[in-house]
């Protein structure tokens, strides 16, 4: 059985123009065409569209969605498991946000002033200071932690935009290497890992290769870090860790 572009647009709640765009960029090419050249979508095409829309909802850019879905080693069930995990994390956070909004609305209605802790409790799982605390607990009250506190205290909104942009660019470079199948211990991947270490050293604190390796291990051990990297590209957390470890090894005297 096959379906017209209008039917598929109706099923998926998207526009015909979107389907045409997906076809033009090779992301979703209809499995069939009529003699007149009209698009006809098969059940397999609908399955792929579902995967595309899941990944788009999770914030993946179209070029990365294409790479993920066209990976010959990819298991369709693995896509669903990954999407389910990421969506579950998002749902839990959105439920907390909704509860916080309801709480704030009720408090305003009754004339109750919320404490600062109550106002920002919902953001606790994503507080970057929480990660700093964990680093401090692992390595103690170090000079690195004091440097980070001192430097970030003076950062403006524009500083944070620039810093986040630089970090995102590093992540995209590493994700690109992963997509191309470049080994994590290659010169290219290790060079990006070194840029990542230098970025941390410039923006936050003096980051030795030993400390950088510990951070790489945390990216895999801590599910919050892992989810962040997996949202950029599947498998990036482990790939990033492996590149960091390899880079640390090449800078460590034998």
PEURKA-V793132 format. One record per pair of residues at least 12 apart in sequence whose ideal C-beta (glycine too) atoms are under 7 Angstrom apart, sorted by the first residue. I is the first residue (numbers start at 1). J is the second residue. D is the distance in Angstrom with one decimal. If there is no record, write none. Layout:
i->I j->J d->D
i->I j->J d->D
//
This chain:
i->1 j->43 d->6.7
i->2 j->32 d->5.1
i->2 j->40 d->4.0
i->2 j->41 d->6.1
i->2 j->42 d->5.4
i->3 j->40 d->6.8
i->3 j->41 d->4.8
i->4 j->40 d->6.6
i->5 j->19 d->5.3
i->5 j->39 d->4.7
i->8 j->41 d->4.8
i->8 j->46 d->6.8
i->8 j->49 d->6.9
i->12 j->49 d->6.0
i->12 j->53 d->6.4
i->23 j->39 d->6.7
i->25 j->62 d->6.8
i->27 j->52 d->6.5
i->27 j->62 d->6.0
i->27 j->65 d->6.8
i->27 j->66 d->5.2
i->28 j->45 d->6.5
i->28 j->48 d->5.9
i->28 j->49 d->5.7
i->28 j->52 d->6.3
i->30 j->45 d->6.0
i->31 j->44 d->6.2
i->31 j->45 d->5.2
i->48 j->69 d->6.5
i->51 j->69 d->5.9
i->51 j->79 d->5.6
i->52 j->65 d->5.6
i->54 j->83 d->4.6
i->55 j->68 d->6.7
i->58 j->83 d->6.7
i->58 j->86 d->5.3
i->58 j->87 d->6.9
i->58 j->231 d->6.5
i->59 j->231 d->6.4
i->64 j->233 d->6.1
i->67 j->179 d->4.9
i->68 j->234 d->6.2
i->82 j->230 d->6.9
i->82 j->234 d->6.0
i->86 j->227 d->6.6
i->86 j->230 d->6.8
i->86 j->231 d->6.4
i->89 j->227 d->5.7
i->93 j->125 d->6.9
i->96 j->122 d->4.9
i->97 j->122 d->5.7
i->100 j->122 d->3.9
i->132 j->145 d->6.6
i->132 j->148 d->6.4
i->144 j->205 d->3.9
i->144 j->206 d->6.1
i->144 j->211 d->6.7
i->147 j->205 d->3.9
i->147 j->206 d->6.3
i->148 j->204 d->4.5
i->148 j->205 d->4.4
i->151 j->204 d->6.3
i->152 j->204 d->6.9
i->163 j->203 d->5.2
i->166 j->199 d->6.0
i->167 j->199 d->6.6
i->170 j->192 d->6.4
i->170 j->195 d->5.9
i->170 j->196 d->5.2
i->170 j->199 d->6.2
i->171 j->232 d->5.1
i->173 j->192 d->5.0
i->174 j->189 d->6.9
i->174 j->192 d->5.0
i->174 j->236 d->6.6
i->174 j->239 d->6.8
i->174 j->240 d->5.8
i->174 j->243 d->6.8
i->175 j->232 d->5.3
i->175 j->233 d->3.9
i->175 j->236 d->5.5
i->177 j->189 d->5.2
i->177 j->192 d->6.7
i->178 j->233 d->5.9
i->178 j->235 d->6.2
i->178 j->236 d->6.0
i->178 j->239 d->4.7
i->179 j->233 d->6.7
i->184 j->239 d->5.2
i->184 j->242 d->3.6
i->184 j->243 d->4.5
i->184 j->246 d->6.2
i->185 j->242 d->6.8
i->185 j->246 d->3.9
i->189 j->243 d->4.1
i->190 j->243 d->5.9
i->190 j->246 d->5.3
i->190 j->247 d->4.1
i->190 j->250 d->6.3
i->192 j->243 d->6.7
i->193 j->243 d->4.2
i->193 j->244 d->4.6
i->193 j->247 d->4.0
i->194 j->247 d->5.3
i->197 j->209 d->6.8
i->197 j->212 d->4.4
i->209 j->248 d->4.1
i->209 j->251 d->4.8
i->209 j->252 d->6.4
i->210 j->248 d->6.8
i->212 j->244 d->5.7
i->212 j->248 d->6.1
i->213 j->244 d->6.0
i->213 j->245 d->5.5
i->213 j->248 d->4.3
i->216 j->240 d->6.5
i->216 j->241 d->4.1
i->216 j->244 d->3.4
i->216 j->245 d->5.8
i->217 j->241 d->6.2
i->219 j->237 d->5.0
i->219 j->240 d->5.7
i->219 j->241 d->5.3
i->220 j->237 d->5.3
i->220 j->238 d->5.7
i->220 j->241 d->4.9
i->225 j->237 d->6.7
//
